[in-house]
Amino acid sequence: MTDDSHANAPTDSADFIEATRSSYDTIAPAYSAEHPDGLGDGPLESALLTAFADLARTTAPDAPVADVGSGPGYVTARLNTLGVPAFGIDISPHMVALAREAHPQLRFEVGSMTSLDVPDASLSGIIALYSTIHIPDPELPGVFKEFHRALRPGGHVLLAFQASDGEHIHMTERYGLDISLDYYFRTPGEVAGFLTEAGLTLDAQVRVEPRGAQRLGRAFALAHRLGEVAG
């Protein structure tokens, strides 16, 4: 998860997974304090999350949903409030510890979206809100193929991301702390292409224009794995 903070002088990270983990470990307390519930209560965002929860329950009421890049855990908590057995996965052990502290009744695990520690076809849904933005373009098709592997037939994935045309930002500081974190902002069309390349079927796209202090607009993409829903 992230916000609109940005810096110039973008550079490539030799090891984006370790760089992302280390950076979010560093800023976890400050980030969690700033974003105790970063989803907000906008009617559009709430409607999309509710629709995703309805789809997940339709696919398989008892099958879990993975909140990938769960951060402080507020999306995981919101999904459980909507009746979905969601659990969180985050690359940062420090962020996972804070999510467990904030939501002790829920399950949070340290892990990477590049290699989900779940069986094949075991999830009724995957939600990744503002977390795939840290994945370089060459790695993103593999991430979406991993989503395809983990989803049950008929299962859905909901993505949210800042929408921009090929912008790459490298940040070396947030909250006055030293980090090394890359952001990859893409157009909805680019993300749709990566999803279909991974074998997922695009259902809907929503583009939201910048609001308030936001520099970039937001986009949402909903896709599913083809096939009959297992019993």
LONU-341667 format. One record per residue (C-alpha): residue in three letters; y, z, x. Coordinates in pm, whole numbers, padded with zeros to 5 digits, always signed. Each point is the difference from the previous one (the first is absolute). Example, Ala and Ser with C-alpha at 12.3 -4.5 7.8 and 13.67 -1.06 7.14 Angstrom:
2
ALA-00450+00780+01230;SER+00344-00066+00137;
// end
This chain:
231
MET+00000+00000+00000;THR+00350-00061+00116;ASP+00362-00050-00099;ASP+00273-00248+00097;SER+00077+00156+00342;HIS+00013-00270+00261;ALA+00107-00089+00353;ASN+00047-00316+00199;ALA-00174-00126+00316;PRO-00347-00053-00152;THR-00293-00005+00240;ASP-00375-00033-00037;SER-00225+00305+00030;ALA-00307-00041+00221;ASP-00189+00252-00211;PHE+00154+00015-00347;ILE-00255+00246-00137;GLU+00061+00264+00266;ALA+00375-00062-00005;THR+00011+00044-00378;ARG-00214+00313+00013;SER+00207+00161+00272;SER+00331-00089-00165;TYR-00093+00143-00340;ASP-00148+00310+00161;THR+00339+00051+00164;ILE+00211-00044-00313;ALA-00246+00140-00258;PRO+00188+00325-00084;ALA+00340-00169-00028;TYR-00139-00296-00193;SER-00189+00223-00246;ALA+00309+00213-00056;GLU+00208-00311-00074;HIS-00268-00161-00220;PRO-00179+00272-00198;ASP-00042-00263-00275;GLY+00126-00332+00130;LEU-00146-00195-00290;GLY+00293+00092-00218;ASP+00008-00020-00376;GLY+00124-00354-00050;PRO-00149-00151-00316;LEU-00132-00308+00180;GLU-00174+00194+00278;SER-00145+00247-00249;ALA-00125-00282-00223;LEU-00169-00178+00292;LEU-00171+00319+00115;THR-00116+00075-00354;ALA-00131-00356-00041;PHE-00189+00028+00330;ALA-00152+00332-00113;ASP-00110-00160-00328;LEU-00163-00288+00189;ALA-00182+00239+00235;ARG-00139+00200-00292;THR-00112-00320-00172;THR-00183-00117+00313;ALA-00192+00324+00044;PRO+00131+00330-00145;ASP-00178+00219+00253;ALA+00038-00216+00311;PRO+00267+00114+00246;VAL+00329-00167+00082;ALA+00131+00002+00357;ASP+00371+00059+00059;VAL+00030-00169+00340;GLY+00291+00123+00208;SER+00026+00303-00227;GLY+00265+00181+00204;PRO+00107+00327-00167;GLY-00244-00066-00285;TYR+00229-00046-00299;VAL-00155-00329-00112;THR-00351+00147+00027;ALA+00117+00292-00213;ARG+00165-00226-00257;LEU-00317-00207-00040;ASN-00207+00312-00058;THR+00250+00108-00264;LEU-00066-00338-00165;GLY-00372+00078-00011;VAL-00109-00198+00306;PRO-00222+00168+00265;ALA+00221-00105+00290;PHE-00016+00118+00359;GLY+00237-00063+00291;ILE-00053-00165+00336;ASP+00263+00010+00273;ILE+00007-00091+00369;SER+00194+00317+00089;PRO-00194+00329+00026;HIS+00326+00194-00030;MET+00092-00186-00320;VAL-00347+00065-00142;ALA+00035+00371+00076;LEU+00332+00012-00187;ALA-00147-00189-00297;ARG-00291+00246-00018;GLU+00247+00289+00009;ALA+00212-00150-00278;HIS-00300-00101-00216;PRO-00289+00232+00094;GLN-00210-00107-00300;LEU-00014-00361+00118;ARG-00187-00183+00276;PHE+00182-00145+00301;GLU-00162-00158+00304;VAL+00114-00131+00337;GLY-00085-00368+00026;SER+00126-00354+00051;MET+00026-00280-00253;THR-00140-00229+00269;SER-00339+00173-00036;LEU-00045+00204-00316;ASP-00266+00268+00015;VAL-00146-00084-00341;PRO-00316-00186-00108;ASP+00011-00362-00110;ALA+00110-00056-00361;SER+00063+00371-00056;LEU+00366+00014-00113;SER+00139-00083-00342;GLY+00341-00055+00154;ILE+00212+00008+00313;ILE+00370+00071+00000;ALA+00217-00052+00307;LEU+00368+00071-00060;TYR+00227-00086+00294;SER-00280+00049+00256;THR-00118-00354+00079;ILE+00348-00062+00146;HIS-00121+00152+00327;ILE-00279-00257+00037;PRO+00077-00304+00220;ASP-00055-00340-00160;PRO-00311-00087+00207;GLU-00168+00323-00117;LEU+00093-00013-00369;PRO-00273-00245-00112;GLY-00261+00238+00146;VAL+00153+00294-00187;PHE-00017-00188-00331;LYS-00357-00107+00073;GLU-00078+00369+00051;PHE+00157+00071-00340;HIS-00220-00272-00150;ARG-00311+00155+00159;ALA+00078+00348-00131;LEU+00090-00102-00357;ARG-00255-00016-00279;PRO-00017-00336-00179;GLY+00291+00002-00241;GLY+00185+00263+00205;HIS+00374-00039+00056;VAL+00241+00044+00289;LEU+00369+00078-00053;LEU+00240-00053+00289;ALA+00368+00083+00036;PHE+00214-00117+00288;GLN+00356-00078+00101;ALA+00064-00370-00057;SER+00158-00203+00277;ASP-00067-00330+00174;GLY-00189+00071+00321;GLU+00211+00293+00120;HIS-00152+00215+00276;ILE+00169+00327+00095;HIS-00097+00237+00278;MET+00130+00357-00032;THR+00025+00243+00289;GLU+00162+00290-00186;ARG-00011+00166-00341;TYR+00130+00340-00103;GLY+00123+00041+00357;LEU-00358-00029+00131;ASP-00146-00252+00243;ILE-00250-00241-00159;SER-00136-00352+00051;LEU-00051-00150-00343;ASP-00011-00362-00113;TYR+00089-00131-00346;TYR-00104-00345-00123;PHE+00187-00113-00312;ARG-00143-00301-00188;THR+00068-00212-00303;PRO-00214+00044-00313;GLY-00137-00350+00060;GLU-00117+00092+00351;VAL-00177+00311-00125;ALA-00161-00198-00283;GLY-00131-00245+00257;PHE-00157+00276+00208;LEU-00164+00149-00312;THR-00156-00328-00111;GLU-00111-00073+00357;ALA-00196+00327-00015;GLY-00178-00109-00318;LEU+00210+00202-00244;THR+00140-00157-00317;LEU+00370+00049-00064;ASP+00084+00129-00349;ALA+00373+00071+00011;GLN+00305+00028+00220;VAL+00321+00193-00072;ARG+00321-00027+00202;VAL+00261+00276-00028;GLU+00351-00056+00133;PRO+00160+00259+00234;ARG+00141+00307-00169;GLY+00251+00254+00124;ALA-00013+00032+00378;GLN-00309-00219+00033;ARG+00048-00292+00239;LEU-00310-00191-00108;GLY-00156-00072-00335;ARG-00346+00124-00094;ALA-00305-00198-00102;PHE-00330+00091-00165;ALA-00320-00200+00007;LEU-00305+00061-00219;ALA-00332-00167+00083;HIS-00368+00054-00073;ARG-00347-00069+00137;LEU-00186-00254-00208;GLY-00336+00081-00155;GLU-00155+00187-00285;VAL+00073+00370-00019;ALA-00305+00195+00110;GLY-00147+00246-00245;
// end
